[in-house]
C-alpha cells in the first residue's frame, strides 16, 4: 500500500492535486492545517481513501478530537497535527516525547505542524513529520515537501520525503 502523507497545505490545493496525480497513492493522510483543503482534495479524488486530521487553524474548540488512531495494513497509527503538544516553552524534542506518551501501542506516529520533515525510529516505533506541502506560509522560500510510506505485503516499511519543484 502506498500512502501519501501531507500536512500544512494552507490553501495550496493545486499542489496537492499535482502530487496525487504524480504519485497515484492508495491512501492519503492529511495531518491538518487546513482540513478544508483536505476535503477539497477528497472531493476531487473520491476513490482514494483519505484520513483527515484537524490542525491548529482548523478549529479553536478545546474539546475537538486532536488525535486519531487507525490500523492500516496491520500497523497501528497515531495521527495528530501536533500543535497541542507544543507551546512557547516546549522544545521540539520534548513535544515528540509527549507524542510518544500518547502513542500507546502504536507502531507509527505521524504529525504535522513543524513544516520541516523529520523521521526517527526508536525501539521499532516510527515517528514522522512530512514537512509542509503548502507555499502559503510565513517564511516561504523553501519548496513544499510531502512524505510517502509504502507498506508491502510482508509488513516492511519504505519511507521517502519528496520535495515539490
N, C-alpha and C positions, 0 to 999 in steps of 0.2 A: 504494500500500500504506500502510495506517495502522498504525503501530507504537506501542503503549503502553509507556512506559518507566517502570519502578518501581524503587525502592530503599528499603532500610531500613524494612521493614514491621514488624519487631519484634513479631510476633504479631497484627497487625491484618488478618487475612484478610478480615473482613467489609467493611472499607473498600475493599480491592482488588476484591472482588466487585462492589460498588456502582459502582466506576469502570468495570469491564469491561462491566457492563450499560448504563451511560450511553454509553460511547464506542464499543462494538461494534468493537474492533480486529481487524485481520487477523493480527496477531502481537503477542506480549507479550515484553518483555525485562525480567527481574528481576535487578537488579545486586547481590544479596546482602543479608545480614542481614534476613531469615532464609530460607535455602533451603527449610526445611520449610514455610514459608508459601507459597513459590512452588510447591512440589509439591502442596499442598492446592488452590491456585488452578488448577493444571494438571489436577488430578483433577476439579474442578468444571466446567472448560471444556476438555475433551479435544480438541475440534475446532479450537481456536485454537493455532497453532504457538507454542511457547514456548522461549526460551533462558534458562537459569538459571545464575547465576554464584555461586560461593562467596564469602561475606563473612567478615569477621573473627570473628564469633561462630559461624560455621558449622563451623569446623574449626581445630584447633591444629597440624595436621601441616605441617611446613615443605615437604614435597615435593608438596603439593597443587597443582593447576592453578589459579592465581590469575588468569590471563589467558586469554581465549578470543578467537579470530579467526573472523569469519564474513563471508560475502558475501551481501548482501541487496539485491535489485533492482539488481545491478551496482555497488553501493557496498561498499567494504571497511571492515569494522568491527573495532575493537579494543574488547573488553568486559572490564571489571575492576571489582571493588568499590572498589579504590583504597587500601585500608588499608596495603598493602605498600609504597606509595610515600611514606608518611608515618611519621615518628617524632616524638619530643618536640622534636627540633631542626630538623625540616624545616618551612619555612614553606610555606603553601599554594601560592603561585606556583611554588616550586621543585618541589613534588610534581607539578604539572601539566607542568612542563618535563620531569621524569623520565618521565612517561607518554608524552610525545611521542617520547622516545628509543626506547621500546618499540613505538611505533605503526608504525614502518617505513613501508610504503606504504599504510597505512590512510587512508581518506578521513574517517573519523569515529571519535572516541574517546568511549565512554560509560563513566561511572564513577559510583559512589555514595559512601557513607561520610561525606560532608561535611554532609549534612542540609539544605544550602541550595542552591537552584537556581543554576546557572551555565551560561553558554554563550558561546563565543567562536569566531570564525573567523579563521584566520591562514593566508595563502598558500593559500587554497582548502581547507584542512583544518579540520574542526569538532571541538571538544571540548565535552562537555555532561554536566552532572550534573542529574538531575531533582529533587533535594531528597529529602525523606523522605516516604513515604506513611503511616508508622505514627504513631499518637498515643503509643504506649507507649515513650517515650524521655525521658531526663532533659531538663529544660528544656522540657517540653511546651508548651502555650500557643499555639504557632504552628500554624496549620492545616496538615494534611498537603498535600503537593504531588506532582504527577507530571508527566511530560513526554509529549508527543505528537510524533511525527515522521511526516510524510506524505511519501512519495516518489512523485511522479507519473510517468507514462509517459515523459516527456521527461527524467527524472532530476533535476528540480529538487526542492529540499527545502523543506518548510514546518515550522517548529518552533513549539511552544507549551509554556508552563508553565501548569498549571491548578491552582488551589487548591481543595481539598475543603472545602465549607462544612458 
